[in-house]
Amino acid sequence: MEPYELTITEADTLLAEKKLSSDELTRSCLEQIERTEGAVCSFISLDPELALQAAAEADQRRQRGQGGPLCGIPLSIKDLLCTKDRTTTCGSKMLENFAPPYDATVVEKLNADGAVLVGKAAMDEFAMGSTSENCAYKIPANPWNVDCVAGGSSGGSAASVASGQVLGSLGSDTGGSIRQPAALCGIVGMKPTYGRVSRYGLVAFASSLDQIGPLTRDVTDSALMMQAICGYDRRDSTSVERPVEEYRSFLTEGLKGVRVGVPQEYFPEGLDPEVNQVVMNGAEVLKSAGAEIVEVSIPHIDYCVAVYYLIAPAEASSNLARYDGVAYGFRQAGANDLINMYKDTRSQGFGPEVKRRILIGTYALSSGYYDAYYKKASQVRTLILNDFRRAWESCDLLISPVSPTPAWKKGEKVDDPLAMYLSDIFTLSTNLAGLPGISVPGGFSSSGLPIGIQLQGPHFHEGPLLRCGFNLEKGLNLKRHIPSISV
Amino acid sequence: MRITRKEVEHVAHLARLHLASEELDLMTEQLDMILSYVAKLDELDTEGIEPTTHAFSITNAFRDDIVEASLEQKKALANGPDHSDDSFIVPRVI
């Protein structure tokens, strides 16, 4: 086994025992990037020199007997997390040369832990998309079949972890953007409870829905990265002041006394039969581990797409008003007055999906339409929250599909925005209700593409979700391997 | 039609976007499709339901009123596409 194939936990053990150095591990990842990046296209920017420098420092820390489990571990981070003096593009031409003057809180935390940040991962422009095809720079491929999408919007993060380029990654999830690409690429992706991880330095898309989380090769690594990034931060006014649990202590076998809800609405007629089978098999595995399976109902799931595609664009239209060509980012030259400078800049700087969402959001918030669209959607959001509150009376967590199908071919849905939006049906409600959710590999389709299983739980129940994911992983016992990538 | 070409043009102006003629046609068609879809929310009676703006709400996240260091001017200006030593430069306003 090559070092780049290790999990974070395995690498940590070898690093601690001095059987491996971070320098060797980082070089192994950089070589794998060299071999595969031409086909996988995970990175918008790479910084091998800085990575090797961080690896050398990590080795020194380990020599002194210091450093936690992430010390010396090569990671990628989605290119919407601010990195001090390192370009942060958000996948947009608008921020092509933007070098933030500060680090995001999560980046600060990873640096303090001695993690090796190899590069910035490709993504849909401003995280708007489900396939990462809305990236102005690179379109990541699915490592299991490079003609297929990696998912999105954290597609570069997922592809980099699944292809062996790095051991873990940080992404962001506004409507499924961590869980869905993790599912399509056969890895673990966790979206924490809203407020659990600081959003300071995360370039905002939809502020009431955005949350940062880890993409890793297994559940244990997910717990480990969660430990590193969770916690209160006074620089994020929505950060929740509440102690962080010891997530790894939840990773025990057996689910006696745990009630797993199967929400019938997540298994509609016409659901891909292979997806259905994988999730049902997952429920059986949890049952074998001692869990009780109960039927529950989330009646308003069918309205999630409509609610989300009003609320998220509304918030986005406000958040993205800041890109006006004045204080940072791109400016289109040539206009002779201010309004036209704004218009030229925004028209040239944003791609079509971002413009589409800005238009929907502006319309939904505009005079005369606010009540019919934004307010109505916010009221139905309450009904969705109530559905979950009711569900938690009879179960401890929910099991469901992540994506209605395995990865699809690149280009297949790019001309049909509504079809693309509908593919998010199973992940949106988690964000609308602010819940934690995790996607765990469940199996493969007949064409060899990964299928994920989603677990959702009540606010701040990350620990129990990780325990359930851990048992799922143990019970399924899928052989973990890095796909061979045809360049 | 849920939205007309003229309305899209107006919304684009509010959002400070220029749309070329073909882009305007395509956006009108796509926005119309999306708005027709989201109209399914009208099936639900939401009379008296409080809107949710944050799933996990916190009110008044105040900090103590103590002066702290903030971003220095030079750094704040550094990413501006056009700036002098102490300000951003923009085209004529008046």
Chai-1 contact restraints between the chains, C-beta under 6 A:
chainA,res_idxA,chainB,res_idxB,connection_type,confidence,min_distance_angstrom,max_distance_angstrom,comment,restraint_id
A,F98,B,N79,contact,1.0,0.0,6.0,A-B,restraint_1
A,P101,B,L71,contact,1.0,0.0,6.0,A-B,restraint_2
A,P101,B,K75,contact,1.0,0.0,6.0,A-B,restraint_3
A,Y194,B,A55,contact,1.0,0.0,6.0,A-B,restraint_4
A,Y194,B,F56,contact,1.0,0.0,6.0,A-B,restraint_5
A,G195,B,F56,contact,1.0,0.0,6.0,A-B,restraint_6
A,S208,B,H54,contact,1.0,0.0,6.0,A-B,restraint_7
A,R234,B,R63,contact,1.0,0.0,6.0,A-B,restraint_8
A,S237,B,A61,contact,1.0,0.0,6.0,A-B,restraint_9
A,A306,B,V38,contact,1.0,0.0,6.0,A-B,restraint_10
A,A306,B,K40,contact,1.0,0.0,6.0,A-B,restraint_11
A,A306,B,L41,contact,1.0,0.0,6.0,A-B,restraint_12
A,L310,B,V38,contact,1.0,0.0,6.0,A-B,restraint_13
A,V326,B,F88,contact,1.0,0.0,6.0,A-B,restraint_14
A,V326,B,V90,contact,1.0,0.0,6.0,A-B,restraint_15
A,A327,B,G80,contact,1.0,0.0,6.0,A-B,restraint_16
A,Y328,B,N79,contact,1.0,0.0,6.0,A-B,restraint_17
A,R331,B,P81,contact,1.0,0.0,6.0,A-B,restraint_18
A,A335,B,P91,contact,1.0,0.0,6.0,A-B,restraint_19
A,N336,B,P91,contact,1.0,0.0,6.0,A-B,restraint_20
A,D337,B,P91,contact,1.0,0.0,6.0,A-B,restraint_21
A,D337,B,R92,contact,1.0,0.0,6.0,A-B,restraint_22
A,L338,B,V90,contact,1.0,0.0,6.0,A-B,restraint_23
A,L338,B,P91,contact,1.0,0.0,6.0,A-B,restraint_24
A,L338,B,V93,contact,1.0,0.0,6.0,A-B,restraint_25
A,M341,B,P91,contact,1.0,0.0,6.0,A-B,restraint_26
A,Y342,B,R16,contact,1.0,0.0,6.0,A-B,restraint_27
A,K343,B,R16,contact,1.0,0.0,6.0,A-B,restraint_28
A,K343,B,H18,contact,1.0,0.0,6.0,A-B,restraint_29
A,R346,B,R16,contact,1.0,0.0,6.0,A-B,restraint_30
A,R346,B,L17,contact,1.0,0.0,6.0,A-B,restraint_31
A,S347,B,L17,contact,1.0,0.0,6.0,A-B,restraint_32
A,S347,B,H18,contact,1.0,0.0,6.0,A-B,restraint_33
A,K355,B,L17,contact,1.0,0.0,6.0,A-B,restraint_34
A,I358,B,A15,contact,1.0,0.0,6.0,A-B,restraint_35
A,L359,B,V11,contact,1.0,0.0,6.0,A-B,restraint_36
A,T362,B,V11,contact,1.0,0.0,6.0,A-B,restraint_37
A,T362,B,L14,contact,1.0,0.0,6.0,A-B,restraint_38
A,T362,B,A15,contact,1.0,0.0,6.0,A-B,restraint_39
A,Y363,B,V11,contact,1.0,0.0,6.0,A-B,restraint_40
A,K375,B,P51,contact,1.0,0.0,6.0,A-B,restraint_41
A,K376,B,L41,contact,1.0,0.0,6.0,A-B,restraint_42
A,S378,B,P51,contact,1.0,0.0,6.0,A-B,restraint_43
A,S378,B,T52,contact,1.0,0.0,6.0,A-B,restraint_44
A,Q379,B,T46,contact,1.0,0.0,6.0,A-B,restraint_45
A,Q379,B,I49,contact,1.0,0.0,6.0,A-B,restraint_46
A,Q379,B,P51,contact,1.0,0.0,6.0,A-B,restraint_47
A,V380,B,L41,contact,1.0,0.0,6.0,A-B,restraint_48
A,V380,B,L44,contact,1.0,0.0,6.0,A-B,restraint_49
A,R381,B,T52,contact,1.0,0.0,6.0,A-B,restraint_50
A,T382,B,I49,contact,1.0,0.0,6.0,A-B,restraint_51
A,T382,B,E50,contact,1.0,0.0,6.0,A-B,restraint_52
A,T382,B,T52,contact,1.0,0.0,6.0,A-B,restraint_53
A,L385,B,T52,contact,1.0,0.0,6.0,A-B,restraint_54
A,P417,B,Q30,contact,1.0,0.0,6.0,A-B,restraint_55
A,L418,B,M33,contact,1.0,0.0,6.0,A-B,restraint_56
A,L418,B,Y37,contact,1.0,0.0,6.0,A-B,restraint_57
A,A433,B,A55,contact,1.0,0.0,6.0,A-B,restraint_58
A,G434,B,A55,contact,1.0,0.0,6.0,A-B,restraint_59
A,G434,B,F56,contact,1.0,0.0,6.0,A-B,restraint_60
